């Protein structure tokens, strides 16, 4: 069973703010991919970071290396304000983000 994503209602939902509050990276399928991909030290980019939940989840499973974290309206420390849809950053190995819509 795939857990559903957490969706805040009201203004955040109307404006497209979605937060993944569980750790999808602890799932056995991701762990198997991680082992097969052999990406220690991979540069990670989170182009729509919000409050930074996904990056913290990745850190708890020890995935990757340095991270570049962006959001149009950052809601957490270390998240750079940038419109990554207009100008997507270069120099990364892996991109992680929340799906654009939730069921």
C-alpha positions as CSV (number, residue, x, y, z in Angstrom):
1,X,0.0,0.0,0.0
2,X,1.3,3.4,-0.9
3,X,0.7,6.0,1.8
4,X,-1.2,9.1,0.6
5,X,0.5,12.5,0.8
6,X,-0.4,15.0,3.4
7,X,-2.4,17.9,1.9
8,X,-3.1,21.1,3.9
9,X,-6.5,22.5,3.2
10,X,-7.6,26.1,2.7
11,X,-5.2,28.6,1.2
12,X,-2.3,26.2,0.9
13,X,-4.3,23.7,-1.1
14,X,-5.8,26.4,-3.3
15,X,-2.4,27.7,-4.1
16,X,-0.8,24.3,-4.7
17,X,1.2,23.8,-1.5
18,X,1.7,20.1,-0.8
19,X,3.7,18.7,2.0
20,X,5.0,15.1,2.3
21,X,5.1,14.5,6.0
22,X,5.9,10.8,6.0
23,X,9.3,9.4,4.9
24,X,8.9,7.8,1.4
25,X,12.6,7.2,1.3
26,X,12.5,4.5,4.0
27,X,10.4,2.3,1.7
28,X,12.1,-0.9,0.6
29,X,11.6,0.0,-3.1
30,X,13.5,3.2,-2.7
31,X,16.2,1.6,-0.5
32,X,16.7,-1.1,-3.3
33,X,17.0,1.7,-5.9
34,X,19.4,3.6,-3.7
35,X,21.7,0.6,-3.4
36,X,21.6,-0.2,-7.1
37,X,22.1,3.5,-8.2
38,X,25.4,3.7,-6.1
39,X,25.2,7.5,-5.7
40,X,27.2,8.3,-2.5
41,X,27.9,12.0,-2.4
42,X,25.4,12.8,-5.2
43,X,24.4,16.4,-5.4
44,X,20.7,16.7,-4.7
45,X,18.4,19.4,-5.8
46,X,14.9,20.1,-4.4
47,X,13.4,22.7,-6.7
48,X,10.1,23.2,-4.8
49,X,11.2,22.6,-1.2
50,X,8.5,24.4,0.7
51,X,9.5,23.7,4.3
52,X,12.3,21.2,3.5
53,X,10.5,18.0,4.6
54,X,11.8,15.9,1.7
55,X,15.4,16.8,2.2
56,X,15.2,16.1,6.0
57,X,13.6,12.7,5.1
58,X,16.5,11.9,2.7
59,X,19.0,12.9,5.4
60,X,17.5,10.4,7.9
61,X,18.2,7.5,5.5
62,X,21.7,8.8,4.6
63,X,21.1,9.4,0.9
64,X,23.3,11.6,-1.2
65,X,25.6,14.4,-0.4
66,X,25.3,18.2,-0.7
67,X,21.9,19.7,-1.5
68,X,20.6,22.7,-3.3
69,X,17.2,23.7,-2.0
70,X,14.9,26.2,-3.6
71,X,11.3,27.5,-3.4
72,X,9.4,30.4,-4.7
73,X,8.2,31.1,-1.2
74,X,10.6,29.3,1.2
75,X,9.2,28.2,4.5
76,X,12.3,26.8,6.2
77,X,15.9,27.6,7.0
78,X,18.5,27.1,4.3
79,X,16.0,27.2,1.5
80,X,16.9,29.7,-1.2
81,X,14.1,31.8,-2.8
82,X,14.1,31.2,-6.5
83,X,11.6,30.6,-9.4
84,X,13.0,27.2,-10.6
85,X,10.3,26.8,-13.1
86,X,11.5,29.9,-15.0
87,X,15.2,29.1,-14.6
88,X,16.0,25.5,-13.5
89,X,19.3,25.2,-11.7
90,X,22.2,23.2,-13.2
91,X,24.9,21.1,-11.5
92,X,23.0,18.4,-9.8
93,X,22.9,14.6,-9.9
94,X,19.5,13.8,-8.4
95,X,16.2,15.8,-8.3
96,X,13.7,15.1,-5.6
97,X,10.3,16.8,-5.3
98,X,6.7,16.4,-4.2
99,X,4.3,15.4,-6.9
100,X,2.5,18.4,-8.4
101,X,-0.9,17.0,-7.4
102,X,-2.2,14.5,-4.9
103,X,-5.1,12.0,-5.3
